[in-house]
Amino acid sequence: LPVWQALDVAHQLLKQLACVHSTGMVHRDVKPSNVMMSSSGNTQLFDFNNAGEIGKDSYGQPVGTAQYRPPEQVRGDSVFKSSDLYSLGIVLYQMLAGQNPMEMKTREATHVEQCSTLLPRFVVNTIRRRLAPINNVQEVVLREVVDKLNAFIQKMTAKNMADRYQSAGEALVDLEEIMKLWE
């Protein structure tokens, strides 16, 4: 996806997760195939088959799709709002980089990566190659956007839940700041 469209999709999904979380539920399976986008750019999160109550575990069984599970979900521990935000961080990274950073050959290897390895940081060239030619002023803005995007995604996908955004609203504030820079 183009950078702006990826940011807009993440923005829409964060708003929807805020609504889901306000009901005391977590989605537990945020992934690209559970996101539908209309031709007009409206995005909808669906498939709530794995949804559960905030703070509840899944009886020791990991639920959701392996490549998008946060570490606590991999372990079958209780999940919280930040668990869905971790998954959305993986989705956003995939939209921007064009590949899932947790795409390993086996489920076990994926789980090890999710519990121990930080996501690779974007380099400016990853984003620049998706843009029309840019001038020097735009280059400075691009570098700032990429730095802030890296920090945003790293915070969304922190291995420790306490280091992540604690709510979709909190993440929205930072994403909207990034989007303002991009305009």
Disulfide bonds with the S-S distance in Angstrom:
none
